[in-house]
Amino acid sequence: MQLSNKQHIFFDLDHTIWDFDRNAEETLKELYHTYDLCSLGLNSCEDFISTYTENNHQLWADYHLGKITKDFLRSERFSKTFIQLGIQPDLVPHQFENDYVSISPTKTNLFEAAEEVLSYLQQKYTLHIISNGFKETTLTKMDLSNLNPYFEHVIISEDVGVNKPNPLIFEYALDKAQALKVESIMIGDSLEADIYGAMGFGMDTIFFNPLKKDKPADVEREIFHLRELLQLF
């Protein structure tokens, strides 16, 4: 992989720049107390968060692949979590999802050194976002986290009509950026959506792997911390 010929860097947003799990955890802790979930029998906030996180990650994986809709994801992730933890369906607080969606995007925790790295890269490259996140929440995250000044284009799957890993979203993004494949690179945390999606389209990739998962042999390059990009570029 040659990095010397790159001019355009495409980033994923959630789990790559915007710290989804940390922001979700803050939101869920607030809502756990707001809804007094302990009174429903959910005695451990940590168990609630870990069960939700597992369910949410699986549902997002299905959403990336087009197996489920946005509405199904939103209706299922908390109801499944509550029921899995022993709450009767008629006691599930159905406003919980709406409150979560309202609060979570207002959180502004980014991965460590994100702003430092983006500021450095912006001086040398044109930066873009390609996100499978929902449009309204993605725009809120970008705005409140002060990320917009770093990026030339923010490509959101809902606007394109297909999700990563569909090659059409990468084609759309490059057309929007007036970029060639050879001068472009995709950086993201999802092997399925970001890495294999971009690889299948013919783009170079960098796998952002802060959890240090096993790297497949066919994935050429990975980083564990965003600050590693300062040395690579």
Secondary structure, 3 states (H helix, E strand, C coil): CCCCCCCEEEECCECCCECHHHHHHHHHHHHHHHCCHHHHCCCCHHHHHHHHHHHHHHHHHHHHCCCCCHHHHHHHHHHHHHHHCCCCHHHCCCCHHHHHHHHHHHCCCECCCHHHHHHHHHCCCEEEEEECCCHHHHHHHHHHCCCHHHCCEEEEHHHHCCCCCCHHHHHHHHHHHCCCHHHEEEEECCHHHHHHHHHHHCCEEEEECCCCCCCCCCCCCEECCHHHHHHHC
